Amino acid sequence: MGIVILLIVGGLIGWVASIIMRTDAQQGVILNVVVGIIGALIAGLVVTPLIGGAPITSGVISIPSVLVSLVGAILFLAIVNLFRRGSVR
């Protein structure tokens, strides 16, 4: 059951991050889930040591963990945009 919740929350985080970064028209449901999960992993490696909190991949689903994972997903989309377009946007 935990993996299903992780996929749903990861999809929602990826969707919100794609709306913030204005890449929503280019992404589908699967890519939103991938962005959310990879963003949570990036949050665990980069964001968590800087500002604290825990990403959703740690097993804790709370408002701070969702926000930390959202920051990681936005960072991931910014990096992808930088390599694909040459600008963060």
C-alpha positions as CSV (number, residue, x, y, z in Angstrom):
1,M,0.0,0.0,0.0
2,G,2.9,2.3,0.7
3,I,4.2,2.2,-2.9
4,V,0.7,3.2,-4.2
5,I,0.6,6.2,-1.9
6,L,4.1,7.1,-2.9
7,L,3.2,7.0,-6.6
8,I,0.0,9.1,-6.1
9,V,1.8,11.7,-4.0
10,G,4.8,11.7,-6.3
11,G,2.4,12.2,-9.3
12,L,0.7,15.2,-7.6
13,I,4.1,16.7,-6.7
14,G,5.3,16.2,-10.2
15,W,2.1,17.8,-11.6
16,V,2.4,20.9,-9.3
17,A,6.1,21.2,-10.1
18,S,5.4,21.1,-13.9
19,I,2.7,23.8,-13.5
20,I,5.2,26.0,-11.6
21,M,7.9,25.4,-14.2
22,R,5.4,25.8,-17.1
23,T,6.2,22.4,-18.6
24,D,2.7,20.9,-17.9
25,A,1.7,20.8,-21.5
26,Q,4.7,18.7,-22.4
27,Q,4.2,16.1,-19.7
28,G,1.8,13.3,-19.2
29,V,0.7,11.4,-16.1
30,I,3.7,9.0,-16.2
31,L,6.2,11.7,-16.5
32,N,4.6,13.6,-13.6
33,V,5.1,10.6,-11.4
34,V,8.7,10.2,-12.5
35,V,9.4,13.9,-11.9
36,G,7.8,13.7,-8.4
37,I,9.8,10.6,-7.4
38,I,13.1,11.8,-8.8
39,G,12.4,15.2,-7.2
40,A,11.9,13.5,-3.9
41,L,15.2,11.6,-4.3
42,I,17.0,14.9,-5.2
43,A,15.4,16.5,-2.1
44,G,16.8,13.7,0.0
45,L,20.2,14.3,-1.3
46,V,20.4,18.1,-1.7
47,V,17.5,19.9,-0.1
48,T,17.2,18.0,3.2
49,P,20.8,18.6,4.4
50,L,20.4,22.3,3.7
51,I,17.0,23.1,5.2
52,G,16.0,20.0,7.0
53,G,12.8,17.9,6.8
54,A,12.4,14.6,5.1
55,P,11.3,13.8,1.5
56,I,8.3,11.5,0.8
57,T,10.6,8.7,-0.1
58,S,11.6,8.4,3.6
59,G,8.1,6.9,4.3
60,V,6.7,10.0,6.0
61,I,3.9,11.8,4.2
62,S,3.4,15.1,5.8
63,I,3.1,18.8,4.7
64,P,6.9,19.5,5.3
65,S,7.9,16.3,3.4
66,V,5.7,17.2,0.5
67,L,7.1,20.7,0.4
68,V,10.7,19.5,0.5
69,S,9.9,17.0,-2.3
70,L,8.2,19.7,-4.3
71,V,11.4,21.8,-4.0
72,G,13.4,18.8,-5.2
73,A,11.0,18.3,-8.2
74,I,11.3,22.0,-9.2
75,L,15.1,21.7,-9.0
76,F,15.0,18.6,-11.2
77,L,12.8,20.3,-13.8
78,A,15.1,23.4,-13.8
79,I,18.1,21.1,-14.5
80,V,16.2,19.3,-17.3
81,N,15.2,22.7,-18.8
82,L,18.7,24.0,-18.6
83,F,20.1,21.0,-20.6
84,R,17.2,20.8,-23.0
85,R,16.6,24.5,-23.8
86,G,19.7,26.3,-22.4
87,S,17.7,28.3,-19.9
88,V,15.9,27.5,-16.7
89,R,12.8,29.4,-17.7
